[in-house]
Amino acid sequence: MAVIVKGEITITKGFDHWKSMVFSQKEKMAGMGMQFLFAGTEKNDPTKLHTVIKFESVEAMQAFGADKELTETRRQAGAVIESGVMTPISDDFFTNYPDAFMQH
């Protein structure tokens, strides 16, 4: 069963730098069973990154957290790993209501 997680973390090298890291790790993350549904920074604080991530399972979420190589890659991209908070969302939710909105 898929798991939706709301994430918050501090980034120090800007959103574009962090986003480039994510795109460079796309295949690895997909292979781990994870997909970003949303990522963006706070309007008044570009160091505060918020994400919504879909994991294929709890085990996939745990694999993401335990991957030392990916953790170091994220750290090098400016993610302050120790500041990260991941909050699983209940199974009772809906998305893209009433219409999907995307901006790249």
C-alpha positions as CSV (number, residue, x, y, z in Angstrom):
1,M,0.0,0.0,0.0
2,A,1.3,3.4,-0.9
3,V,2.3,5.9,1.8
4,I,2.0,9.6,1.4
5,V,4.5,11.7,3.5
6,K,4.7,15.4,4.1
7,G,8.3,16.5,4.5
8,E,10.0,19.6,5.8
9,I,13.7,20.3,5.7
10,T,16.1,23.2,5.7
11,I,18.1,23.8,2.5
12,T,21.1,26.0,2.3
13,K,22.1,26.2,-1.5
14,G,18.7,27.3,-2.9
15,F,15.8,25.5,-4.5
16,D,17.2,25.2,-8.0
17,H,20.4,23.5,-6.7
18,W,18.2,21.1,-4.6
19,K,15.9,20.5,-7.5
20,S,18.8,19.6,-9.8
21,M,19.9,17.0,-7.3
22,V,16.5,15.5,-7.3
23,F,16.4,15.3,-11.1
24,S,19.9,13.7,-11.1
25,Q,18.7,11.0,-8.7
26,K,15.3,10.4,-10.5
27,E,16.1,6.8,-11.5
28,K,17.5,5.9,-8.1
29,M,14.5,7.3,-6.3
30,A,12.0,5.6,-8.6
31,G,13.9,2.3,-8.1
32,M,13.4,2.8,-4.4
33,G,9.7,3.2,-4.9
34,M,9.4,6.9,-4.2
35,Q,7.9,9.8,-6.2
36,F,7.7,13.5,-5.4
37,L,4.1,14.8,-5.7
38,F,5.1,18.3,-4.6
39,A,8.2,20.3,-3.7
40,G,8.6,24.0,-3.0
41,T,9.9,26.5,-0.5
42,E,8.1,28.9,1.7
43,K,7.3,32.2,0.0
44,N,9.0,34.3,2.8
45,D,11.8,31.8,3.6
46,P,13.5,30.1,0.7
47,T,15.5,27.9,3.1
48,K,12.4,26.0,4.3
49,L,11.5,23.3,1.8
50,H,8.2,21.5,1.9
51,T,7.6,18.2,0.1
52,V,4.8,15.7,-0.5
53,I,6.2,12.3,-1.4
54,K,4.5,9.0,-2.4
55,F,6.3,5.9,-1.3
56,E,5.2,2.5,-2.6
57,S,5.3,1.1,1.0
58,V,6.6,1.8,4.5
59,E,9.7,-0.3,3.6
60,A,10.4,2.0,0.6
61,M,10.2,5.0,3.0
62,Q,12.6,3.3,5.4
63,A,15.0,2.5,2.5
64,F,15.1,6.1,1.5
65,G,16.0,7.1,5.1
66,A,18.6,4.4,5.4
67,D,20.4,5.0,2.0
68,K,23.7,6.5,3.1
69,E,24.8,7.4,-0.4
70,L,21.6,9.3,-1.2
71,T,21.7,11.0,2.2
72,E,25.2,12.3,1.4
73,T,24.1,13.4,-2.1
74,R,21.2,15.3,-0.5
75,R,23.6,16.9,2.1
76,Q,25.9,18.0,-0.7
77,A,22.9,19.6,-2.4
78,G,22.3,21.8,0.7
79,A,19.8,19.7,2.6
80,V,20.4,20.0,6.4
81,I,19.5,16.3,7.1
82,E,19.2,16.8,10.8
83,S,16.4,19.4,10.3
84,G,14.2,17.0,8.3
85,V,10.8,16.0,9.5
86,M,8.7,13.4,7.7
87,T,5.1,13.1,8.6
88,P,3.1,10.1,7.2
89,I,-0.5,11.1,6.1
90,S,-3.5,9.0,6.9
91,D,-5.1,6.8,4.2
92,D,-8.1,9.1,4.1
93,F,-7.2,11.9,1.6
94,F,-7.8,13.2,-1.9
95,T,-5.6,14.9,-4.4
96,N,-5.9,17.2,-7.4
97,Y,-9.3,18.5,-6.4
98,P,-10.9,20.0,-8.3
99,D,-8.1,20.2,-10.9
100,A,-4.4,19.5,-11.0
101,F,-2.1,22.5,-10.8
102,M,1.6,22.2,-11.8
103,Q,4.3,24.7,-12.3
104,H,7.9,23.8,-13.2
